[in-house]
Amino acid sequence: MDITNEKVQPTKEQMKIYMQQWTVWINKISENGQLADGGNHFSKEGRVLKPNGEIIEKPHIADDISVAGYLIILADNMNEAIKIAKKCPILNGENTSVEIRETAQPG
């Protein structure tokens, strides 16, 4: 979902429910010792820098989707990370997604 599009934003009531679900999910990950330091929501403001000095005055949006935030979890492998992510309450919404990536060392 595009975080900059007001028409697709949840209502205050929906946000209250979503935040309760999110808190339960995050607390479970933390209780299991799988929540790493770091991670946060992103603001609706942003800039995209392109070659030749071009600056786009909004966050990156592709296919009407933008990134709302990130979370760092500790998992032994991709399958374990997927198992944790499948329980994310964001997946209860419409036009939402969760992307899972491994961190990597440069080089």
C-alpha positions in Angstrom: 0.0 0.0 0.0 1.2 3.5 -0.8 1.8 5.2 2.6 1.5 8.6 0.9 -2.0 8.0 -0.4 -4.5 9.3 2.2 -7.4 7.4 0.5 -6.0 4.0 1.4 -5.0 4.8 4.9 -6.8 2.9 7.7 -9.2 4.8 10.0 -8.3 5.6 13.6 -10.4 2.7 14.7 -8.6 0.3 12.3 -5.3 1.6 13.4 -6.1 0.9 17.0 -6.9 -2.7 16.2 -3.8 -3.0 14.0 -1.5 -1.6 16.7 -3.0 -4.0 19.3 -2.3 -6.9 16.9 1.1 -5.6 16.1 2.0 -5.3 19.8 1.0 -8.9 20.5 3.0 -10.2 17.6 6.1 -8.1 18.4 5.9 -9.1 22.1 5.8 -12.8 21.1 8.9 -12.4 19.0 10.7 -10.5 21.8 9.7 -13.2 24.4 11.2 -15.8 22.1 14.5 -13.9 22.0 14.2 -13.2 18.3 13.8 -9.4 18.3 17.0 -7.6 17.4 17.7 -4.0 18.2 16.8 -1.7 15.4 13.8 -1.4 13.1 11.3 1.3 12.9 8.4 2.9 11.0 9.2 5.3 8.3 7.6 8.7 8.0 5.6 9.7 4.9 8.3 12.2 4.0 11.3 11.1 1.9 13.5 11.9 -1.0 14.8 9.7 -3.8 18.1 10.6 -5.2 18.6 9.7 -8.9 21.6 10.0 -11.2 22.5 13.5 -12.5 21.3 15.3 -9.4 17.7 14.5 -9.8 15.7 14.5 -6.6 12.2 13.1 -6.2 10.3 14.8 -3.4 8.6 11.8 -1.9 9.4 8.3 -0.8 10.0 5.6 -3.4 6.8 4.1 -4.6 6.6 1.2 -7.1 3.4 -0.4 -8.3 1.5 1.8 -5.8 3.4 0.2 -3.0 5.9 1.9 -0.6 7.8 0.7 2.4 6.3 1.6 5.8 9.0 0.4 8.0 11.3 -2.5 8.9 11.9 -5.0 11.7 15.1 -6.9 12.4 14.5 -10.4 13.8 17.0 -13.2 14.7 16.3 -16.4 12.8 18.5 -19.4 12.1 17.5 -19.5 8.4 15.1 -18.1 5.8 12.5 -20.7 6.6 12.4 -19.7 10.3 12.1 -16.0 9.3 9.2 -16.8 7.0 7.5 -18.8 9.7 7.7 -15.7 12.0 6.7 -13.3 9.2 3.6 -15.3 8.3 2.1 -14.3 11.6 2.6 -10.6 11.0 -0.8 -8.9 11.4 0.0 -6.6 8.5 -0.9 -9.6 6.3 -4.5 -9.3 7.5 -4.9 -6.1 5.5 -5.6 -5.5 1.8 -2.8 -4.8 -0.7 -0.2 -5.4 2.0 2.9 -7.5 2.1 5.9 -8.4 4.2 9.3 -8.8 2.5 11.9 -11.0 4.2 15.6 -10.4 3.5 18.8 -11.7 5.0 21.4 -9.2 6.1 24.7 -9.6 4.3 28.2 -8.5 4.8 29.7 -6.2 2.1 31.9 -7.9 -0.5 
